[in-house]
Amino acid sequence: MFIGRNKELDYLRSHYESKQSELIVFYGRRRVGKTETLNEFTKNITNCFFYSSKEYPDNIQLESFSKTLLTNDNPASAYISKFNTWEDAFKSLKSVNSEEKTLLIIDEFPYMCKSNPAIPSILQILWDTELNNAESRLILNRQLPDLLHCN
C-alpha cells in the first residue's frame, strides 16, 4: 500500500503532462521511498521504460539496459537484440512509435555511470540535440550525496 508522497506525485504528474520534453533529477536520502514513489507514478503510464541500474561492468549494464528498451513498442527490437553503444540505446527512444509520451526512468543512475563515466555527457548531448525535441520524459533517480557526482 502506497501512503503519502502526494506532493512528489503531483510534481511528477505535472511535468509528465507538460507540453514540452522534461528531464527530472529525482533525489533524496537512501531508503526514503524514491523508487516506490516512481513505481506509483508509473502505474497508469503505458509507454514507460523503467530501468534499475546495478553495479555491473559497462558491457553487462548496456546489455541489461538494452533488454529494457527493446521491449514495449520499440521498433529496433525487430532488428537487434542489444545496442552496441549507449548513444544508440538512448537514441532509440526517439523511434518509439506511440500516441503517448515516452518516459524513461533510470533508477540508481550513479551505478550506471560508475562503470562508464561518459554516460552523463552522452545523455546531455543527446538531450540537448535530439531528445528534447521529441515527446520525451526522462527521470534520473539518485540518492544523496551523489547528486553532483556520478561515482
N, C-alpha and C positions, 0 to 999 in steps of 0.2 A: 504494500500500500504506500503510495506516494503522498507525503504530507509537506506542506509549506512550499517555499521557493516560488511563490506566485509572482513576486517582483522580477525574479530572474526569467521565469517563463514568459511573462508579459514582454520583457525586453527582447528575448529571442524571437517571439512571435512577431513583434512589430518590425524587427529587422528582416525577418524572413518574408513578410508581406510587403515590404517596401518595393518601390518601382525601380530600384537600382540594384546592382550587384553589391554584396555585403561580405566583408571579411571581418570576423569577430575573433578576438583572443579571449577565451573564457578561462579564467584563472581563479585560484584560491588555494587555501591551505589543503594539505593532504587529508583525505578521509572526511570531507565535509559535504559530500553529495554532488559533486560536479558531474560525474558520469551519469548518475541516476537522474539528475535534472535533464541532461541531454537525452537520455533514453525516454523520459516522459515527454519531452518536447517533440520527439520524432514519431511518436505513436501513430499519428494520423497523416504523416508525410510519406507518400509512396515512392517518390523519386529521391531516395536518400541513400548515400553510401556512408556507412559508419565503420571506421577502421580504428581498431585499438592497437597502437604500436607496442612492440615488445623489444626487449634488449637483444635483438638479433643482429648478426652481421649484415652488412648492407645488401648483399645479393639475396639473402633469405628474406629480409624485410621487403625488398622490392617484389619478390615473388609472392609473398603473403598479401601485400597491398594490391598487386595485380589481380589476385583471386577475388578480392572485394570489389574492385572496379569492373571486372569482367563478368559481372552478374547484372541483374536488373535488365535494363534495355540498352546496354552499351553495345553499339554496332561492331566495335572492334572484336567482341567475343566470337564473332563468326570467322575471324581470320587468324587470331592468335590466342595462345593460352597464357602468355605473360608478356609484360612490356620489357623492352630492352634497356630503357633508361627512365629515370624519374621524370624527365621532361615529357617523354611520350605518355607516361601514365597520367600526369596532370593535364596534359593537352587533350586527352581522350574525353574529358568531361565536357568539352565543347560539342562533341558529336553525339552526346546522349540525346536521342530524339524523344521529346516528350512535350505534352501540353503544359506540364508543370515546371516549376523552377527545379534546378539541380542543386542538391545540398550534399556537401562533403564535410563530414566531421572526422577530424583526426584526434583521437583520444591519446593522451600521453605523448604529445608531439615531441618532447625532448628525447624520448627513446629513439624516434625515427632519425633525429638529427645526430645523435651520438655516433652512429657508425658512418654517417655521411654529412659532414659539416656544410656541404654545399647546398643541401636541401632548402634552407631558408632563402638563399639568393636565387635558386632556380624558381621557387614558388613566387618570390617577389617579382621577378622579371616577367614571368608568365601572367601574373595577376595584373601588372601594370600594362602589359602589351596586348593580352588576348582574353584572359578570363574575366576581366572586369567589364567587358562589353557584352558578355552573354548573360543569361538569366542564372548566374552562378551565385551560390551562397557557400561560404567556407567558414568553418568554425574550428579553431585550433584550441584544444584543451590542454592546459598545463598547470602544474602546481607551483606555488611559491616555494622557494625564492628563485625558481628557474625562469621567471618572467622575461628577463632581459638576455639570458644566455641559453643556448641550446644544449650545452653539455654540462 
